[in-house]
Amino acid sequence: MDLYARLNILGGHSVRLPRGDLADAIRLDNDPVSRARSWAAQGADIIHVVDLDAAAHRDYRNRALLDEIISSVPIPVQVAGGIRSPKEATRLIEAGAHRVVMGTAAIEDQNMVWDLCRDYPSKIVVSIDVRPDEEIAIRGWAMNSGRYLEEVLLEMSDAGVTSFLISEAGRNALLEPPNLEILKTALSLVDDGVIASGGVRHLDDLRDIVATGTGGRRIEGVIVGREVTHGRFTLDEAKKALADAPPPITRRAADNVDSTEDVAEVSPAGPVMTVLADHYRLMANELDRAAAHARSAQRRVMQGESARGHTHGLTSIGHLRKAQRLADDLTETLAESRME
């Protein structure tokens, strides 16, 4: 599990956002490069840089500064903020960014995400801001997208996204606890990494996030920032909390173990049983996706968005057909295993 250290940049300065509002930004220092190096020296695994000018105002004045940070720290740098086009994503990746994070643009232009994931495997992360009813907020929480966590996760996973940043739109991270159920939902729906974003109040919140899981699946990483700079806990304490987390298991193992079962007690399967288990896992994934798209189709049609509803319907049928092909293969494998 990775510890991400957040670095917010506004007007060339490092800032802290007590309530997520640029109007309340508190300047921390004039040297974001030194702050990034400090995070690395303290033991952060990855620097998570957010270009607030680009995100809020489409102002790219900080891009040269981002390039300097990427080239100056000895750990990976993940970049977020204002990445709305293939050109900008490509520029950052070629500058050495470990990964780039897309938010509203990914929700609004799925074709772009598909293309980028094809061109840059393992480089594209999607940030999802989730409301309590699981609707996705966009444009800095200013608008509702009319789309929901389940459908967006499944669609972006199909596109090839490597990880998801999950945060709660509208939550006051200084006063309110994190919504662990949203993280569990994300873990249950996709094979890809899930990174907890949006802040915590104290170490107990961090420990709760670290312990969150379903079916053996665990959070891939946690982003911290203001909690450390505000003195609520140290990076060393955060690292210890992550180190104390139960070990994750692979999706393949998780799909063949009851969530209450101790993973260490699972016996290795023989080669035939492993093939069968893998078929069942793949079938379950396709059926989950079919169900999610069917629910989205029903909701869209009821809302009068017939075209989008039918698109989801056709996608659902496609996943069902894949599940049927897997079922046919499974039948053949079972028949062959009985003959041996």
C-alpha positions, 0 to 999 in steps of 0.5 A: 500500500502506497502513501501519497503525499499531496502537493497543491500548487497555486500561483507558483506556491505550495498551498493548503485548502482547509475546506477545498475552496481556492478562496481559503487557500493558505500559502505554505511556502514559495518553493514547491520543489523543496517541499516535494523533496521534503516529502520524499525525504520523509518517506512518502512513496509517491508525490501527488501534485495538484495544479490548482491554477490549471484545474480551476482556471485553465491557467497552465503557468505552473507547468514548467514548475511541474516539470522541475518537480518531476525531474528533481525528486527521487520518487514517482510523481503523479500529476493532477489538475487541468489534464483535459486533452491527449496533448496535455496528458502526453506532454506530462507523461513524456516529461516523466510523470509517473501517472496523470490523473483526469477528472471531469474530462474523463467523465465527459469524454470516454473516447479520449480515455480509451485512446490514452489508455491504449497509448499509455498503459498503466499511466492513466488514473481517473479521479471520481468525486462521489456524493452520498447517493453515489452520483458523480460530481464534476467541475470542482463539485459545482455540478452533478454529472447525472452519472453514478459510481457503479457505471463510471467505474465499470466503464473506465475500467473497461477502458483500461484505467490503471487506478481510481482516486475516490473522494467524497464531494462536499465532505468537510474532511476536517470534521466528518469521517470518511465514507468507507462504504464508497471505498468498499463499493469501488473495491467490489466493482473493479479489479483496478487499484483504488486510492483513497483521496480527500483527507482524514481527520486523524490517525484513527480515520487513516487506520479505518481506511487502511483496514477497509476491504472486501473479499480480500481486496484492499486499498492501493494507496492513501493520499495525505497532505493537510493532516501532516502539515497541520500537525495532526500526525506525522508522515512516519505515523502514517507510514506505520499505519499503512505498514500495519495493514492486512496484506492484500490478495489478488482479485483471482484469489479473492474471487475464490475465497469467502470474505470471512475466510483467512486467506492463509488457510486457502489451499493451492488449487491444481492446474485444472481447478485453477482454470475453472476458478479463473473462468468463474471469476471472469464470468462473474466480472462480465455478469457484474458489468452487464448488470451495472449497464442494464441498471444504467440503461433503465435509469437513462430511459426513465429519465428520457435519455433514450439514446444513452440508455440504449447505448448502455443496453447494448453494452450490457448485451455485449458483456452477457455474450462474453459471459456466455462464451466463457460459460461455453468454454467452461462446459468444455473444460468440465467435460474434458476434466471428467474424461481424464 
